[in-house]
Amino acid sequence: MSVKKQRTYSHYTKDAAVLLGKYIQLARKVRKLTERDFADRIGISPTTLRKIEKGDLKCELGIALEAATLIGVKLFDVDSRESFATKLESVNDKLALLPKSIRHTQEVDDAF
């Protein structure tokens, strides 16, 4: 029988998830949407929405990002799809300059 390893997260990661959840919750409440109404809009259960709004790191990243996008929470300091595409292109340009893979070289002791 295999034992599931307990995943640990840094304080920064935990705080970022909680902050994102609170931004989503705030935006939902400002728009006067119930948990059920917003969860239905996303296609998830109200329980999953509550987990996202609490910053539960076990929630699927795609669902949390979709919730943020649908409710209007600004992600990655971009205002539109065009600026998102521009930032993505910039990162891709930088990645193109770097090696495609990283390999650790083994040093060979060839002194006989």
Secondary structure, DSSP 8 states (H G I E B T S, - for coil): ----------HHHHHHHHHHHHHHHHHHHHTT--HHHHHHHHTS-HHHHHHHHHT-TTS-HHHHHHHHHHHT---TT--SHHHHHHHHHHHHHHHHTS-SS-----------
